Amino acid sequence: MQSNPGADGFFGEYGGQFLPQPIKVILNQLAATFEASIQDPAFVREFESYLKDYSGRPTPLYFCRNLTSQLGGAKIYLKREDLNHLGAHKINNTIGQILLAKRMGKKRIIAETGAGQHGVATSATAALMGMECTIYMGAEDMKRQRHNVFRMEMLGARVVPAMSGQQTLKEAVDEAIAAWVGDIDNSFYLLGSAVGPHPYPTMVKYFQSVISKEAREQILEKEGRLPDYLVACVGGGSNAIGMFAEFIKDEKVKLHGVEPSGRSMNLGDHAASLTTGTPGILHGFNSYMIKDHEGGPGPVYSIAAGLDYPSVGPEHSFLKDMGRAQYFTASDQDAVNAFFALSRTEGIVPALESAHAVAHAMNLAPTLGREEIIVVNLSGRGDKDVAQMEEMLANGTIVQPEG
């Protein structure tokens, strides 16, 4: 099975460009530049050289010997995207898109960020390429991720708080798009997840597919066969689609995405778009979406700032409907338990986003045989979450697991 979009940017019924015609013209110029660039050996070499020499790829595939032994059942491997420069998978995409911006002659980069990892990666690559950079971030997320706000500012970016609505990722996207549209001739919108209008989901998948290309080679070298399960957290879905990309055609490999069920499955307490949503249009594309009682984007929440988005990448919606991928949930407390479990067994502190995937793998492994293999995409490291975790433990919002 393949899930490449048509020329109109649709994965089945999902995706597209639901935007005014003048913006479609700009997006189609971007699509043409992207398609020409990835066929240009010079562009591909430059992109791959930055991944290697700037970001530090390839990232390792690590066998969790202690956690596997403790849980029993399947072997658990981690694809260590947390070891990328700046601590997450986001830089794979920012390098690629900023090289496109240079090709298009753009001078200013505009981006949104949730947990701050995309913002930090964008700020760093803009500094590297000598470009002006403005990052929009929800005011609530800025409180939770103050460390990353300071990192962006250190790297020369201007960080603008999104003050509307819930003051989280959706609002950051709203305000970033408005700023881009207001300066569309000079600015490049560097979108961080596999969402948005065509060609962004396709571009992000291409730049993030390096994760699964490496993981495929690495697991074949270590185990002599493909894994039985791939597991990745899903907010907008960039790390998950990057992890799934090279395995979609291998139907014996089960693809598991993990969404945040937050505090409860009541509206406003979670961000499980694929689990509870229905198709709808947000930010110029059609996909599963959490809706309020009027049919608009509903309120969302997650302990992980990078997962609280009311929709999801259109390819994930297509994979769900086709039955090629399955999507599960993990609660705040599940993620906290996994955060501490991985820290204490392997000495690896995961991002709270990634901890949702680890939590699912921890539940799955004991139900499987010892010969089976799970590969988890550890999309980011948890340095950014330590202060938030400490505060939440102190005020009793979450409970620290025993052990």
Secondary structure, DSSP 4 states (H G I P E B T S, - for coil): ------TTSEETTEE---S-HHHHHHHHHHHHHHHHHHT-HHHHHHHHHHIIIII-PSPPEEE-HHHHHHH-SSEEEEEEGGGSTTSBTHHHHHHHHHHHHHHTT--EEEEEESSSHHHHHHHHHHHHHT-EEEEEEEHHHHHHTHHHHHHHHHTTPEEEEE-STTSSHHHHHHHHHHHHHHTTTTEEE---SS-SSTTHHHHHHHHHTHHHHHHHHHHHHHHSS--SEEEEE-SS-HHHHHHHGGGTT-TTSEEEEEEEEET-SSTTS---HHHH-EEEEETTEEEEE-B-TTSSBPP---SSGGG--SB--HHHHHHHHHTSEEEEEEEHHHHHHHHHHHHHHHS--B-HHHHHHHHHHHHHGGGS-TT-EEEEEE-BBGGGGHHHHHHHHHHTSS-PPP-
